[in-house]
Amino acid sequence: MKPFVALCIAALPVLAVAGPYDQPYSIIETDPIRAADPLVIPVIVNRVDDSNALTRNKAVVPPGAHQVVLDVPPRHGFTATQRRFDLTTEPCMRYYVSARLNNHVTQEWEPLVREKEPIGECKTKFALR
């Protein structure tokens, strides 16, 4: 049994790989609140910096410049569409993204950061103001 314990202890440094929450981070996610403006619609956060987003349309990223790929799901009479845009994130901030349609009769739209808010637990953990 002692060799097994020694092997487990030796493997601990390998298992302690740094994760996205071990340093100041930013979150990019779908805006959960429906907009009053009928031209602002929900999106799917597909990828950030060529990495697939996490489940529930959310990506945890280090602060800095990112390329974000958003999808507008199929709507009545339209197929799904995708746009890429640049977003520079700040440490310990959450970004809620949506799409602003040009009008209701075409598929043209622009990515939109509807709101950003501080992530309290991140600011506390890393002593940021």
Secondary structure by P-SEA (a helix, b strand, c coil): caaaaaaaaaacccccccccccccbbbbbccccccccccbbbbbbccccccccccccbbbbcccbbbbbbbbcccccccbbbbbbbbbbcccbbbbbbbbbccccccbbbbbcccccccaaaaaaaccc
